[in-house]
Amino acid sequence: MSPQSESQAMSSMVGDSDAMRRLKSLIHCYARCDAAVLIEGETGTGKELAARELHYASPRHDKPFVPVNCGALPDSLLEAELFGHRRGAFTDARSSEQGLVEYARGGTLFLDEVDSLSARAQTLLLRFLQSGEFRVVGERPVRTADVRVLAATNCPLLQAIDQGRFRRDLYYRLSALQLNLPPLRERGRDLQLLAVHLLQDLGARFGLPPCEWTTPALMALARHTWPGNVRELENVILRASVRAADGHIGVEDLAAAAGSVFASAALASTAPPVDLYEDGVLSFAAAKQRAIERFEHGYLTELMARSDYNVSRAATLAETERRHLGKMLKRHGIGRPE
């Protein structure tokens, strides 16, 4: 495995939330089995990175990992791309070419956006999955290939089946094993770990000066719901780190990177913390305690609003015990508004 491929695979595993621990455990269980795996998850959750982790943790790790973007393959060329073609098999076939299945021999074929395959392409793929056999376009003999197939989609395939857009028999061939990638908003404390990791990774990748997060900036990141998941987070961090001038990324930098999301946080950060000093200069311990109380109150208020004031759901999101959360809510006087 190349150092770059290994790095890409491991970056998908950043996180220590319950959801990510379960995902890691499943991936390493599935890596020992040669069955097909269907990877479902929202856009930007890292489906290809999870597929790479599966491949590089498996006995096939020293063989090719071949990704295929099904949505980018024209239906007229898909059969030749997957299975190869002989010279003269069709117009512009000036030489014989191996297909992606041949390139993946002994390794893993990753079919991304598998829900975008046409009806004809689904039939061709089903035939290959059933027998492991295929024909090169323009060639009569049947060939076989030892390939593990992983497929990914951000559209639930059962929904596509109900809509008549996807074959049920193909679904069952692809989904012998299943992975559901959690969205970033359900990964709790992983957000901060990812923010630190991605800031370092992007700095190294693009030659940017070293940067650190300010606490208000990390709190602002935690308040966003991240509909674009890790990919959206990565883009925001890149734009903010390019703008950062003093080695720190504050909420002003986040507002410049994604104003519609972080503008209010930037305004709040400019307000002087008068209450910390309204009784004169506080001791460090007293100032720290008051800052912690303010943070807890703000966090709990936002947490309960997001969970529709359901304490059990809020405890799950915060990854804490319901009893402990209840005591904190009572101490801060936070309840469902009238």
Buried (B, 14 or more C-beta within 10 A) or exposed (E): BEEEBEEBBEBBBBBBBBBBEEBBEBBEEBBEEBEBBBBBBBBBBBBBBBBBBBBBBBEBBEBBBBBBEBEEBEEEEBBBBBBBBBEEBEEEBEEBBEBBBBBBBEBBBBBBBBBBBBEEBBEBBBBBBEEEEBBBBBBEEEBEBEBBBBBBBBBEBEEBBEEEBBBEEBBBBBBBBBBBBBBBBEBBBBBBBBBBBBBBBBBEEEEBEEBEBBEBBBBBBBBBEBEBBBBBBBBBBBBBBBBBEEEEBBBBBBBBBBEEBBBEBBEEBEEEEEEBEEEEEBEEEEBEEBBEEEEBBBBBEEBBEBBEBEBEBBBBBBBBEBEEBBEBBEEBEBEEEE
